């Protein structure tokens, strides 16, 4: 489930599995469906 959070006056959508933030709800929903609950592989 995607959580909604307010930061810097904007609404962000957070993946509850890995904590990644998105500014678009549909992007967050799509990510969460495919999330393996590990750190994103592109952040190293």
Secondary structure as UniProt FT lines:
FT   STRAND          2..7
FT   TURN            8..9
FT   STRAND          10..15
FT   TURN            16..18
FT   STRAND          21..22
FT   HELIX           25..34
FT   TURN            41..42
//
